[in-house]
Amino acid sequence: MLGATLDLPAYLERLQTETARLDQAALRKMSDLIYQAWENDRFVYIFGNGGSGTTASHMAEDLGKSSLRSEDLKDESKKRLKVLSLTDNLGWIMAVGNDVSYDQIFVQQLMNYGRPGDVVLAISGSGNSPNILTAVDWANRHGLITYGLTGYGGGKLKAMQQHGIHVDLNDMGMVESLHLCVFHWVLNDVFARINSEGRYAKKSSGA
């Protein structure tokens, strides 16, 4: 736990250092995949455990609501991003965990929902959570696009995923913080693309 040994200025400095080390091309790839899912009317599924599970919920909420302009939220004709956090269906999770096994809680949902071309965002700080690996394995074998968010050494997920962002750091709190922090850039980038704003604004053809 870095915060137990570093004082606040040192902790914030370390956070800046680790942010600067991230693979920016990998972050752009996450944005590309989400935007392409919107373009192609595909689903984005997000899941993780514990803190990563709440990150999945946060990401799904943001992508569902904040990929649209506020004034477009009541527009029934507006094309929307299909996004679902598999951590939020508690009844299903408890039933599968109790009646089958905990490593099945995400893959069983993917078996019902997932189709080739859909995107899976799998979050695991260790990269070794069995329920994450089981779901990503199924997704890889059934034509879904998999993107992992990992920390520590990346674990089995880093080797199994098709794409991903890795925080090369042995501190779960900072790993989880960075996953959510950089996601907000991805969210803003997807928003700008969908709504032709910012650097994606359509330029006037006038003289």
VENGI-V162947 format. One record per helix or strand of 2 or more residues. SS is the DSSP state (A for helix, B for strand). FROM is the first residue (numbers start at 0). LEN is the number of residues. If there is no record, write none. Layout:
# VENGI-V162947
ss:SS from:FROM len:LEN
ss:SS from:FROM len:LEN
This chain:
# VENGI-V162947
ss:A from:1 len:4
ss:A from:7 len:14
ss:A from:23 len:16
ss:B from:42 len:6
ss:A from:50 len:15
ss:A from:69 len:3
ss:B from:81 len:4
ss:A from:89 len:10
ss:A from:101 len:3
ss:A from:106 len:7
ss:B from:118 len:6
ss:A from:129 len:12
ss:B from:144 len:6
ss:A from:154 len:6
ss:B from:162 len:4
ss:A from:171 len:24
ss:A from:197 len:3
